[in-house]
Amino acid sequence: MGRVKVRRRWEWLVLPVLAGAAAVALSWQRWINPFVDSSREMIVPARLAVGERLYEDVVYHYGPAGPWANALALEIFGRRFAALEAVGLGLSVLLLFSLYGLTKRGGSPLSAGVAVTFAAALCLGAPNGGSFLFPYSFGALFALAGGFLCLWQAAGPPSGRANILAAAGLALALSAKPETGAAAGVLLVVAAFFSEERRPERRRSFAILGLGGAAALLAYGIAFVGLSWQLRSPEGPLALFAPPPEWVNVYRAVSGLDDPAGSLGRVATALFLDLLVLGGAALVATGRSRAERRLAPLELVWFAAVAAAALFFARGPGAAIEDRLPPLLLPAPLAVAAGALFLLRSRLDAAGRARFLLFGFAAAVGARVVLGLAYGRTTTPYSIFALPGLAAASAVLVLDAIAPRLPNPAAFRRAAAALFLVLAVVGLFRLGRFYPPGGALLLRTAAGSLKLPAARAVAAAETLRFLGARARPGDGLTGFPEAGFFNFVTGLRNPLREDVVFPGHLDAVNEARIVRRIEEAGPRFVLLVNQAAPAFGSIAFGKDYAVEVWNAVERNYRLVAAFGDPRPDAPVGSREFFIRVYERRPDAVRGSRLTWNDGGSPQLEGEPRSELQAPRVRNQP
């Protein structure tokens, strides 16, 4: 009796798990940047967890799903970094699992496996605010996970369970980041009208849209009820539909459209490199019978060369070269958008419909970095959020669309799949270079531990120590331009609606309102964190933007401590990092009083161990 081959349905999920675990280990406790974006992502749900209301008491520019879910996590597990990181991990699993399912339906287990392995290696521990464990925007991660869940379920055989899951994913995407959910909804409608089974698919798609849209409208209705239009815009989520000029500057920079000629040159270089390596894979696959299954000598040479190139670029002298080369997926946003349009030339069968949904959603999410996809040394969080879909669509394009048109598809698939896996390995080595073992100090706080560059870790620890020794029950704390990390860790509340004041966050009316609030009922302490904002076109808080806000601080507060750069005259917006602590003058109006608990001591550790300690400050329930 011959052997019976047992098909393992999820065998390709082993490599993504290993790649994701390696990324998490290499970036351990370095996912949080407490002075850019991460502060907002922790303090907004923390304020909701103690009874404040989103959009009315707390400014937020995305949909309500993210902060509501994270507030629930903080209520259940306590005000700790780990509670939010657990949410990020759960969303990552949902996103990658849904991406695998959608890619498998539109391509094959091979393309799904290599794409998800690549995404897990690069996304779970990505630097610069891109890590899925603590992303620069939980709202964006909720929306991306919901969008892929919706499309995966909608691309499969119709059933009540699949339709409900698809509607739930769409509702999550719409209520977390409406433009992402809208892209998924539009793609469902387009796919239905081009499907071979137009009438049933249209009914199904509109049912998913109706149910998911109704749930999202309910969420926004609950969030907005009783609020004035001014609170919804410009400080609410509607601001994203009419962004201020400073935000447009950022969008143009990350998209590559601020320098179209230079961006197109990098895209052309990346495309040349893509054609070169894929041409090599095609060359390896020539001259063999379609029926042959054993590896030919030329294939063995290919795999050896690919492995040698991986070592060269990952650890050897080629590391610096690799950092200067444009990423191989740089042309992907344009390529997959063209692929989606090409699929509409004829009616879509089940596999074609899944492929169109994958290509279309990857192109829509990747539109923000259409000519500026960057990962590696120049990773941006915008690129990392676009990467999973672009990697999956590229894998399907190469392994399932191009391969069948070559003389030996099986050999080409093996050679091309090896490239994707090697890129994942190189990405892990790159992450190790980005986070050298001795390149950070461990900061222990009441909310958990995180690793920061030495100068920032020391300044943060000394600031916490100062506040722990000086703050009294009921004191308030505000930080500019972003310092919600200190509110989250100490429990001292911010009496302002704003936790972030970067360029474009305030119009004249809201700036005047903050000035009045500081004058009349400002907190006892104000922190100035020297965090420049060159991407917005304005550099220094209080000097290039929000000038009147800082003038109000200087009229009512005095400098009582400074940590980081030892120079007392170090200019705001300079490269040196520092934190300055201001205390309300005795003759100024007293700030609001809030309560806090007793706690332990944050401690700064690194290689070697540091003995810096400071009392913890926390809110009473």
C-alpha positions in Angstrom: 0.0 0.0 0.0 1.4 3.4 -1.0 1.8 6.3 1.4 -1.1 8.6 1.8 0.0 12.3 1.8 -1.8 14.1 4.6 -2.5 17.7 3.7 -1.9 20.1 6.6 -4.3 23.0 6.1 -2.4 25.6 8.1 1.2 24.4 7.6 2.3 27.7 6.1 1.4 29.5 9.4 4.5 28.1 11.2 7.0 30.4 9.4 5.0 33.6 10.1 4.8 32.6 13.8 8.6 32.1 13.9 9.3 35.3 12.0 6.9 37.3 14.2 8.4 35.9 17.4 11.9 36.8 16.2 10.8 40.4 15.4 9.2 40.7 18.8 12.3 39.4 20.5 14.7 41.7 18.6 12.6 44.8 19.4 11.6 43.8 22.9 10.3 46.7 25.0 11.3 49.2 22.3 7.9 49.5 20.6 6.9 52.7 22.5 8.1 56.1 21.6 6.8 58.1 24.6 7.4 61.5 23.0 5.7 61.0 19.6 2.3 59.4 19.0 2.6 56.7 21.6 1.7 59.3 24.3 -1.6 60.0 22.6 -2.3 56.3 22.1 -1.9 55.6 25.8 -3.4 58.7 27.4 -6.6 59.0 25.3 -8.0 55.6 26.3 -6.7 56.2 29.9 -8.7 59.4 30.1 -11.8 57.6 28.8 -11.3 54.8 31.4 -11.7 57.3 34.2 -14.9 58.7 32.8 -14.0 61.5 30.4 -15.8 61.6 27.0 -14.1 61.2 23.7 -14.2 64.3 21.5 -15.8 66.4 24.2 -13.3 66.2 27.0 -10.5 64.6 24.9 -9.3 65.6 21.4 -8.9 62.7 19.0 -8.6 62.7 15.2 -9.7 59.2 14.4 -12.9 57.1 14.9 -14.0 56.0 18.3 -13.4 52.2 18.0 -9.7 52.3 18.9 -9.8 54.4 22.1 -13.0 52.7 23.2 -11.5 49.2 22.9 -8.2 50.3 24.5 -10.1 52.0 27.4 -11.9 48.7 28.1 -8.5 46.9 28.1 -7.1 49.4 30.6 -10.2 49.1 32.8 -9.9 45.3 32.9 -6.1 44.9 33.2 -5.1 48.3 34.7 -3.1 51.2 33.4 -0.2 49.3 32.1 1.7 49.3 28.8 1.2 45.5 28.6 -2.6 45.9 28.3 -2.3 48.0 25.2 0.5 45.8 23.8 -1.8 42.8 24.2 -4.4 44.6 22.2 -1.8 45.2 19.5 -0.8 41.6 19.5 -4.4 40.4 19.2 -5.0 42.8 16.3 -1.8 41.6 14.6 -2.9 38.0 14.8 -6.3 38.9 13.3 -4.8 41.0 10.6 -2.2 38.4 9.5 -4.6 35.5 9.7 -7.2 37.4 7.6 -4.5 38.4 5.1 -3.4 34.8 4.8 -7.0 33.7 4.1 -7.6 36.4 1.5 -4.3 35.8 -0.2 -4.8 32.1 -0.3 -8.2 32.6 -2.0 -6.8 35.0 -4.5 -3.5 33.1 -5.0 -2.2 30.0 -3.4 -1.0 28.7 0.0 2.6 29.4 -1.1 2.0 33.1 -1.9 0.0 33.5 1.2 2.6 31.8 3.4 5.6 33.8 2.1 3.7 37.1 2.2 2.5 36.7 5.7 6.0 35.6 6.8 7.5 38.7 5.2 4.8 40.9 6.9 5.3 39.4 10.3 9.1 39.8 10.2 8.9 43.4 9.2 5.8 44.7 10.9 5.5 43.3 14.4 8.7 45.0 15.7 9.1 47.8 13.2 10.9 51.0 14.5 9.8 54.6 14.3 6.3 54.0 15.5 5.5 51.3 13.0 5.5 48.3 15.4 2.1 46.6 15.3 2.5 45.8 19.0 2.3 49.5 19.8 1.6 51.4 16.6 1.7 55.1 16.0 -2.1 54.8 15.6 -4.2 52.0 17.1 -7.1 53.4 15.0 -5.2 52.6 11.8 -4.3 49.1 13.1 -8.0 48.4 14.0 -9.1 49.6 10.6 -6.6 47.5 8.7 -7.4 44.4 10.6 -11.1 45.0 10.2 -10.7 45.7 6.4 -8.8 42.4 5.8 -11.3 40.5 7.9 -14.2 41.9 5.9 -12.6 41.2 2.5 -11.4 37.7 3.5 -14.9 36.7 4.5 -16.7 38.4 1.6 -14.3 36.7 -0.9 -15.3 33.2 0.3 -18.4 31.1 -0.2 -21.6 32.9 1.0 -22.9 31.9 4.3 -24.6 33.6 7.2 -21.5 33.3 9.4 -19.2 34.7 6.7 -21.5 37.6 6.0 -21.8 38.5 9.7 -18.0 38.4 10.1 -17.5 40.5 6.9 -20.0 43.1 8.2 -18.3 43.1 11.6 -14.9 43.7 10.0 -16.3 46.5 7.9 -18.0 48.1 10.9 -14.7 47.9 12.8 -12.8 49.5 9.9 -15.3 52.3 9.4 -15.6 53.2 13.1 -11.8 53.1 13.5 -10.6 54.9 10.4 -13.4 55.8 8.1 -11.4 56.2 4.9 -9.9 52.7 5.3 -13.4 51.2 5.8 -14.8 53.2 2.9 -12.1 51.7 0.6 -13.1 48.2 1.6 -16.8 49.0 1.0 -16.2 50.5 -2.4 -14.1 47.5 -3.5 -16.9 45.1 -2.4 -19.4 47.0 -4.6 -17.0 47.1 -7.6 -16.2 43.4 -7.3 -19.9 42.6 -7.1 -20.7 44.4 -10.4 -17.9 42.7 -12.2 -18.5 39.3 -10.8 -19.7 36.4 -12.9 -22.6 36.0 -10.4 -23.6 39.6 -10.4 -27.0 39.4 -8.9 -26.3 37.2 -5.8 -23.0 39.0 -5.2 -24.6 42.4 -5.4 -27.2 41.3 -2.9 -24.6 39.9 -0.6 -22.3 42.9 -0.9 -25.1 45.4 -0.2 -26.2 43.3 2.8 -22.6 43.4 4.2 -22.5 47.2 3.5 -25.8 47.8 5.1 -25.1 45.8 8.3 -21.5 47.0 8.7 -22.4 50.6 7.8 -25.3 50.7 10.2 -23.1 49.4 13.1 -20.5 52.1 12.3 -23.2 54.8 12.2 -24.4 53.7 15.5 -20.9 53.9 17.0 -20.5 57.5 15.6 -23.9 58.4 16.8 -23.1 57.4 20.3 -19.8 59.2 20.1 -21.2 62.4 18.7 -24.6 62.7 20.4 -24.9 66.1 22.1 -21.6 67.5 20.6 -21.4 70.7 18.7 -20.1 70.7 15.1 -17.1 72.7 16.3 -16.0 69.8 18.6 -16.2 67.3 15.7 -14.1 69.5 13.5 -11.3 70.7 13.4 -10.3 68.8 16.6 -12.4 65.7 15.8 -12.2 63.0 13.2 -13.8 65.2 10.5 -10.6 67.2 10.4 -9.1 64.3 8.3 -11.4 65.2 5.4 -10.1 68.8 5.4 -6.6 68.6 6.7 -4.7 71.7 7.6 -1.7 72.7 5.4 0.8 71.3 7.9 -0.7 67.9 7.7 -0.8 68.1 3.9 3.0 68.7 4.0 3.5 65.5 5.9 1.2 63.5 3.5 3.1 64.9 0.5 6.5 64.0 2.1 5.6 60.4 3.0 3.9 59.8 -0.4 7.0 61.0 -2.3 5.0 63.6 -4.1 7.0 66.5 -2.7 9.8 65.4 -5.0 8.2 63.5 -7.9 11.3 63.4 -10.1 13.4 62.0 -7.3 10.7 59.6 -6.2 10.2 58.3 -9.7 13.9 57.8 -10.1 14.0 55.6 -7.0 10.9 53.7 -8.2 12.7 53.1 -11.5 15.8 51.8 -9.7 13.8 49.5 -7.5 11.9 48.2 -10.6 15.2 47.5 -12.3 16.4 45.5 -9.3 13.1 43.6 -9.2 13.4 42.7 -12.9 17.0 41.7 -12.3 16.3 39.2 -9.5 13.1 37.9 -11.0 14.9 37.5 -14.3 17.4 35.4 -12.5 14.7 33.3 -11.0 13.1 32.8 -14.4 16.5 31.8 -15.9 16.9 29.2 -13.2 13.5 27.7 -14.1 14.3 27.4 -17.9 15.5 24.2 -19.6 13.6 21.7 -17.4 10.7 19.5 -18.0 7.4 20.6 -16.3 7.2 17.1 -14.7 10.6 17.3 -13.0 10.4 17.7 -9.3 13.9 17.3 -8.0 16.1 20.4 -7.6 18.4 20.9 -10.6 22.1 21.9 -10.0 21.3 25.4 -11.3 18.6 25.8 -8.7 21.0 24.7 -6.0 23.4 27.4 -7.2 20.6 29.9 -7.1 19.6 29.1 -3.5 23.3 29.3 -2.5 23.6 32.6 -4.2 20.5 34.0 -2.5 21.7 32.8 0.9 25.1 34.4 0.3 23.4 37.7 -0.7 21.3 37.6 2.4 24.4 37.3 4.6 26.1 40.0 2.7 23.3 42.5 3.0 22.3 41.4 6.5 25.6 41.3 8.5 28.5 41.9 6.2 29.9 44.9 4.3 26.7 45.0 2.2 24.6 46.2 5.1 25.4 49.9 4.4 24.8 49.3 0.7 21.4 47.7 1.4 20.4 50.7 3.5 21.1 53.0 0.6 19.2 50.9 -2.0 15.5 51.6 -2.5 13.3 48.7 -1.2 12.3 46.1 -3.7 8.6 46.7 -3.0 8.8 50.4 -3.8 7.0 49.9 -7.2 4.3 47.8 -5.5 1.6 50.5 -5.0 1.5 51.3 -8.7 2.0 47.7 -9.8 -0.9 46.3 -7.7 -3.2 49.2 -8.6 -2.5 48.4 -12.3 -3.1 44.7 -11.6 -6.5 45.5 -10.0 -7.6 47.5 -13.0 -6.3 44.8 -15.3 -8.5 42.2 -13.6 -11.6 44.2 -14.4 -11.2 43.6 -18.2 -13.4 40.5 -17.8 -15.9 39.0 -15.4 -14.4 37.8 -12.1 -14.7 34.3 -10.9 -14.3 33.4 -7.2 -10.5 33.4 -7.3 -10.4 36.5 -9.5 -12.8 38.3 -7.1 -10.6 37.6 -4.1 -7.5 38.7 -6.1 -9.2 41.9 -7.1 -10.2 42.7 -3.5 -6.6 42.0 -2.3 -5.0 44.1 -5.1 -7.5 46.9 -4.7 -7.3 47.1 -0.9 -3.5 47.0 -1.0 -3.4 49.8 -3.6 -5.9 51.9 -1.5 -4.0 51.5 1.7 -0.7 52.0 -0.1 -1.8 55.2 -1.8 -0.5 57.3 1.1 3.0 56.0 0.2 2.4 55.7 -3.6 6.0 56.8 -4.5 7.5 56.8 -1.0 7.3 53.3 0.4 10.2 53.0 2.8 11.2 50.3 5.2 14.5 49.5 6.8 16.7 52.4 8.0 14.1 54.9 6.8 11.0 53.1 8.0 7.9 55.2 8.3 4.8 53.9 10.2 2.8 54.8 7.1 4.8 52.4 5.0 4.6 49.6 7.6 0.8 49.8 7.6 0.8 49.5 3.8 3.3 46.7 3.8 1.2 43.6 4.6 -1.2 44.2 1.7 1.5 45.2 -0.8 3.6 42.2 0.1 0.6 39.8 -0.3 -0.5 41.3 -3.6 3.1 41.3 -4.9 3.5 37.6 -3.9 0.3 36.7 -5.8 1.4 38.7 -8.8 4.8 37.0 -9.0 3.9 33.4 -7.8 0.4 33.0 -9.2 0.0 35.4 -12.1 3.5 35.5 -13.7 4.7 31.9 -12.8 2.0 30.0 -14.9 3.1 31.9 -18.0 6.7 30.6 -17.8 8.0 27.2 -19.1 8.5 25.7 -15.6 6.2 27.3 -13.1 7.1 25.1 -10.2 10.8 25.9 -10.4 10.2 29.6 -10.8 7.8 29.6 -7.7 10.5 27.9 -5.6 13.1 30.4 -6.7 10.9 33.4 -6.2 9.5 32.2 -2.9 13.1 31.9 -1.7 13.5 35.6 -2.5 10.5 36.6 -0.3 11.7 34.5 2.6 15.3 35.8 2.3 13.9 39.4 2.3 12.1 38.5 5.6 15.4 37.2 7.1 17.2 40.3 5.9 14.5 42.4 7.5 15.1 40.7 10.8 18.8 41.2 10.7 18.1 44.9 9.8 15.9 45.1 12.9 18.8 43.8 14.9 21.1 46.5 13.5 18.5 49.1 14.3 18.2 47.9 17.9 21.7 47.0 19.0 21.8 45.1 22.3 23.5 47.8 24.3 21.9 50.8 22.6 19.2 51.6 25.1 18.5 51.9 28.8 15.6 50.2 30.5 13.1 52.6 32.2 10.9 51.0 34.9 7.7 52.8 35.7 4.5 52.2 37.5 2.9 51.3 34.1 5.6 48.9 33.0 9.1 49.0 31.4 10.4 50.2 28.1 13.7 50.8 26.5 14.8 54.2 25.3 18.0 55.8 24.0 20.2 56.7 26.9 19.7 60.5 26.9 15.9 60.2 26.7 15.7 57.4 29.3 17.7 59.4 31.8 15.7 62.6 31.2 12.4 60.7 31.5 13.5 59.0 34.7 14.7 62.2 36.3 11.5 63.9 35.4 9.4 61.1 37.0 11.6 61.3 40.1 11.1 65.0 40.3 7.3 64.8 39.9 7.1 61.9 42.4 8.9 63.9 45.0 7.2 67.3 44.4 3.6 66.5 43.3 0.8 66.5 45.8 -2.7 64.9 45.6 -4.9 66.8 43.2 -2.1 68.4 41.1 -2.6 68.5 37.4 0.0 68.1 34.6 0.1 69.3 31.0 2.9 68.7 28.5 3.8 70.3 25.2 4.0 69.4 22.4 3.3 65.8 23.5 3.8 64.4 27.0 0.8 62.2 27.8 3.2 59.5 28.7 3.9 61.3 32.0 0.1 61.6 32.7 -0.3 57.9 31.9 2.6 56.8 34.2 2.0 59.2 37.1 -1.8 59.4 37.0 -1.7 63.2 37.2 -4.5 64.5 35.0 -4.4 66.9 32.2 -7.1 69.7 32.5 -6.8 70.5 28.8 -8.8 68.7 26.0 -5.5 68.5 24.0 -2.8 65.9 24.8 -0.9 66.7 21.5 -0.2 70.1 20.1 1.9 69.8 16.9 1.6 72.1 13.9 -1.9 72.0 12.5 -3.6 70.7 15.6 -4.9 74.2 16.6 -6.7 76.9 14.7 -6.9 80.4 16.1 -10.2 79.8 18.0 -8.8 76.7 19.8 -5.5 78.3 20.5 -7.3 81.2 22.2 -9.4 78.7 24.2 -6.2 76.9 25.4 -4.7 80.2 26.4 -7.8 81.1 28.5 -7.8 77.7 30.1 -4.1 78.0 31.1 -4.7 81.5 32.4 -7.8 80.6 34.4 -7.4 77.0 35.6 -4.1 75.7 34.4 -2.4 72.7 36.0 0.3 72.9 38.7 3.0 71.5 36.3 3.7 72.1 32.6 6.4 70.0 30.8 8.2 71.2 27.7 9.6 68.2 25.8 12.1 69.3 23.2 10.5 67.4 20.3 11.0 69.1 16.9 8.5 68.8 14.2 10.3 69.4 10.9 7.9 67.2 8.9 5.2 69.7 9.5 7.2 72.6 8.2 7.4 74.2 11.7 10.2 73.2 14.0 9.9 74.4 17.6 6.9 74.5 19.8 6.3 78.0 21.2 8.6 79.6 18.7 7.4 78.5 15.3 3.9 77.5 16.2 1.5 77.7 19.3 3.3 80.9 20.2 0.5 82.4 22.2 0.0 79.1 24.2 3.7 79.3 25.3 3.4 83.0 26.1 0.6 82.1 28.4 2.7 79.4 30.1 5.6 81.9 30.6 3.3 84.5 32.1 1.9 82.0 34.7 4.7 79.5 35.3 8.3 79.5 36.4 11.1 77.0 35.4 11.8 74.7 38.4 13.8 71.8 36.8 15.5 70.8 33.6 16.7 67.3 32.6 18.6 66.1 29.6 20.8 68.8 27.8 22.6 70.5 30.7 22.7 73.9 29.0 20.0 76.1 30.4 19.9 78.2 27.2 19.6 75.2 24.8 17.0 76.4 22.2 13.7 74.7 21.7 13.8 72.8 18.5 17.5 72.0 18.7 18.8 68.5 18.2 19.6 68.0 21.9 16.9 66.3 23.9 15.7 67.8 27.1 12.6 68.1 29.4 11.9 71.2 31.3 9.5 71.3 34.2 7.5 74.5 34.9 5.5 75.1 38.1 2.6 77.5 38.4 3.5 80.8 40.0 2.1 81.5 43.5 0.3 84.6 42.2 -1.3 82.8 39.3 -4.8 81.2 39.4 -4.6 77.7 41.0 -5.0 74.8 38.7 -7.5 72.0 39.1 -6.9 69.5 41.8 -7.0 65.8 41.1 -6.3 62.6 43.1 -3.6 59.9 42.9 -2.6 56.7 44.6 0.7 55.8 46.3 2.9 53.5 44.4 6.5 52.2 44.0 9.4 53.7 42.2 10.4 53.9 38.5 13.9 52.7 38.0 16.2 53.2 35.1 18.3 50.2 34.0 20.5 49.3 31.2 23.9 47.8 30.4 25.3 48.3 33.0 22.5 48.5 35.5 21.6 52.1 36.6 20.3 52.9 40.1 18.2 55.9 39.3 15.0 55.7 41.2 11.9 57.9 41.6 8.6 57.7 43.5 5.6 56.7 41.5 2.6 58.9 41.3 -0.8 57.3 40.5 -4.5 58.2 40.5 -6.8 56.9 43.1 -9.9 55.1 41.8 
